[in-house]
Amino acid sequence: MKSQGTQERITPGTDRERDVQAVDSWALVPEFIRTTMVPLPPHWEAIFGPLRGGAPDEIFVVGQIGQSLDGRVATAGGHSRYINGPAGLAHLHRLRAIVDAVVVGVGTALADDPQLTVRHVAGRNPARVVIDPGARVPAAAKMFARDGIRCLVMTAHDVKPQLPADIEIVGLQTFQRRIAPEAILSALHERGLRRILIEGGAETVSRFLVANCLDRLHVVVAPIIIGSGRPSFNLPPIERVQEALRAPMKIHQLDGDVLFDCDLSAQRRAIGAAKTSMRPTRIDDFSCDSASRRCVSRVAISGSDCGPTSRAVPGQPSTKAASIFDEATQSGTQPGATFTTE
């Protein structure tokens, strides 16, 4: 057989033929996920089957981080293109292809000027969303391209961004110029966007994690060591290792990269009743004495080797982490998180 778009001759029955067939089968996956519950093609079921959703509040949220082996998303100077290899980049574009909306923080929008398209894989482009409380992203940003794709700006309710009329401006209540993740997800749900990818950057993904607003977290680790640089997560401290969140996970090989698929559904808080005026809690307000009680602990990804293509790792969800929302509610504190101007 011949691989699509090349003149390469491929011997039937070989691993190369199976790889080409798997890539070709991807075109079916986005619509299968959106419209049916039939099993996905075998090559894709293990990774993307769990992303079909099914949460009671009709919202499914997946976070994605691409990092180095030592947990960096960029050098100290901010250079990050590209940490992950071609397979890791294709995985990110496949995540975009199966969601209704992809969300980035203002820092990522300004630093990387991303297109947020699915140009490396088959599928439809998702709605593009930027969290921009201060209306800093310019109208010339690539994510605002006039290509017919829906674009939304989540901003402070009293801010009036100077943007083209076809860009949807969503004004939300803020606390110290920050917007709660719950309020963002609630606003997207109200606008018909229910399967959401929180793509970055690290601050934005961290704040959705702390707020218990992720169903899954995909961490794609590249086999490089950067050294000093910007960390993958910015989370409140914990006092003891036993307080860490040990999420159930599966490991998948993406050529040279390794995907850790973390299942956070046990601690995901319901979003349907979230109020856009709720006061968020700032990550940098946490002290060592209160952090372990009021927020999700640092995700522990350890003790894993890069063996078979896909395999499960038994998880031990932290009892403390799972009960955070209940404890915060009983104490009268609104659990949540907000955004710095990432």
N, C-alpha and C positions, 0 to 999 in steps of 0.2 A: 504494500500500500504506500501512498505518498502522504506525508504530513501536509496539512493545509498551508499554502503559501510558500512552499519550498519545492525543490526538485529532488529531494533526498529519497533514495530507495530504502524502504524499511522492510526487513525480513519478517514475515508473519510468525506470530507466536513468541516473539522476543520481548524483553522488557521494554525496549524502545517503542515497539508497536503499542503496548499497553499504555505507556505514558502518553503517546499521541492521542489514543482513543479517549483517555481520561480528560485531556485538555479540550478535545472536541466536544465531550459530553457536558462541559460546563455551561454551554449556552442554554441548556434546559433548566439549570438549577434555580436561577432567580425567580422565574415564573412558577416553578414547582413550589418554592417556599411561600410565595405570595398567594397562590390560588388553590393548592391541593395539599392533602396529607399523605400522598403516596410516597413511598421511600425514594430518596434521591439516588442517582447513579452511585454504585458502591464506592467509587473513589472519593466521593464528596460527602457521603452520609455521616462519617465519623466526626468531621470538623463542622459541617454546616447544618446537619440535622438538629443539633441542640439549639440552633438559633431560630427555629420556627416560632418560638414564643409560647404563648399559652398562659401568660400571667393573668391573675384575676382582674387586674386593672386595665387590661388590654394594651399595656405598654411593655415593650421589650427593649432593654438597653444593654448594649455591648460596648465596652471600652477597649481601646487598642493602644499598645505602646510598642515601639520598635527600639531596642536597646542593644548595647554592647554586652559582652560577657561580664564586665564589671559594673553593669547597671547605669550606663551613661546614655543619654539621648543626644548629646552634642558635646563638642569640645568646650574648654573654658571660654573660648572666644565666640561660641555659638554656632560653629560649623557642624552640619549634620547630614549633608547629602553626599553619599547615602550610607547609613550605617548598615542597614540590611541589604541582602543580595537581591537579585531579580525575583526569586521565588517569594521572598518576604514582601517585596513591593507588590507582586501580583496578588498575594493574599490580602493585602490592604485594599486593593481595588476590587477584589471579589466581595469583601465585606461591604464596601460602598454599594455594590451592585444589588445586594439583597435587602438594603434598608430603605426606609422612606426618606430619611434625612441624615446628613452627616454634620456634626457639630464641632467647631473649633473655637478656641479662645482668641481674644483680640491679639495677644502676643504672637501666637502662631500665624495669624492672618497678616500681621505687619512684618514679621521676620522672614517668613517663607513665601508669602504671596501665593498660596496653593490654589490650584484649579479645582480640586475636589471632584474630579470626574472619574469615569471608569475606562479611560482610554486604553489601558493595558489588557482588558478582558472584555468579554461579551456581557452585555447587560445595559439597563437603563441608568442614566445618571440620577442620583438622589437629589432632593432639595438640599440647598446649601445654607447652613445656619452659622452665624458668628455671634458670640457673646461679646458685646461691645457697649458696656454701660456708659462710656464717655463719648461715643460716636467718633472714634479715632480712625476707623478704617476708611480710606478714601474711595470715592466712586470709581476710580480707575483700577481698583483691585481686581485680580483675575477671577476671583470667586463671584464677582458681579457681572461677568460676561453676559452680553445680551444674546444668549443662545436658547432662550425659551425655557430654561430650567428655573424653577422657583427658588428665590433667594429671600432669606429672612434675617433681620438684624434684631437681636434681643438686647434692648437698651434700657436705660433708666426712664421711668415714666415721664419725667420732666425735661427730657432731652429730645431735640428735634434734628436728627441727622439730615444733612444736605445730600440726599441721594436721589437717583431717578425714581419716578413715580411707580415703576413696576416692582420695586424692591419693597417687601413687606416690612414695616417697622412695628415691632412688638414692644410696647412700653410696659415695663414691669416695676413693681416696687423694689427699692433697694435699701440696703443698710450699709452706710459708709461707702456708697457707690459700688456695692457688690450685689449680685443677684443669686438667690438660692437655687441650687440644682433642681429641687422639687418644683419650684415655680416655673423653671424653664421647661421641664418635661410636661407639666400640666398645660402650659401654653401651647406646646407643640401638639399634644393630644387633642386639645380643643380645635386645632386647625387640621385635623385629620392625619397627623404624622405620628405613627404608633410604633414603628420599629426604628430605633435610633442608634446611630454609631457616634460615640464620643471619641473623636480621633486625636485630640490633643489641643495643646501640648501637655507636658507632664503635669503642670499645675492644674489644668482643667480636669484631666482624668483623675488626679489625686482627690480633688474636691468632690467629684461624683462618687468616688470610692468611700470617702469619709462619711458622706451623707447617706450611705446605704442605698444608692440610686443606680447600681449596676446589677444586671442579671448574670452577665459573663464578663470576664476580663481576658483578652488575648494579649499575651506578652511574647513578642517575637524576638528571640535572642540571637544576635550575630556572633560568630566566632572571632571576635576581635576584642582587644583590650585597649581602651582609650586612655586610661589614667585619670588625671584631674579633668573634670568636666561637669556638665550639668546632670543631676541625678534623674532617674526615671520617675521617682515618686517623692513627694514632699508631704510626709504624714506626721501626725503628732507622735511624740515619744511614748514608749511603754517602759515599765519598770522591770518586767520579767519576761523571759522568752515564752513562758507558759501562756502569756496573754496574747501572743501573736495569733492572727487569723490564719489557720491552716486550711485553706480552701480545697475541697475535692477538685481534682484536676486530671486532665489527660495530656499526654505529650505526643506531638506530631513532628516528624521530620519534614522540613521544607527545603530540600536540597541541603545547602550548607547551614541554613538557619534552623532554629528549633522553636516550635510554637508551644507555649504553655497555655492551655485552655482551662481557665479557672472558673469553677461554678460557684457563683456568689448568690444564687437564688434564695438560699436559706435565710439570708439577712437582708434581702432587698425589701425596702419599705414600700407600702402601697402608695401610689401617686395620685390616684383618681380624686381623692378628697383634698389634695394639696391646695393651699391658698397662695395666690401670687403675692400676698402681702405678708407672708410669714417672715419673721425675722430670722435670718441665717446666723450661724455661729462661725466666727472666723477661726481658721486653723491656727493662726499665730496667737490666739487668745488662750490656747490650751497650756496648762502648766503640767509638769510631770505628775503632780498629785491627782489631777482630775482627768488626764487624758485617757487612761485606761478605762474609766467609767463611762465617759461621755462619747467616745468615738470608736469607729472601727480601727482595730490595731493594724500595724504594718503587715502586709501580706508576706507570708513566709513561703518562698519557693526554694526548696533545698532537697538534698539527698537524691537527686535524679541524674541518671545518665542518659545519653542520647542513643538509645538502642533502636528498637523496631520503629517502623514508620508511625504507628499509632498504638498507644497503650494507655491504660488507666493507671492512675496513682491513687491509692486509697487516701481519702481526706479525713481529717479530724477537725471539724468545725469547732472553733472555740466557743464554749458555753457563754463566756463573758461577752464575746463579740455578738453572739446571736441575741443576747438580751439587752443590748445597748438601748434600743428604742424604748423598751418597756421601762428601763431604769430612768431614762431621761424624761419620759412622760410623767412618771411618778414623782420626780423631783421638780416638775414644773418647768423643765428646760426644753426648748425646741431643739431636737437633734437636727443637724444640718451643716452646711458648709457654704462658703462663698468664694468668690473669685478675686484674686489679686488682678492687677492689670497685666495679665500674662502676655 
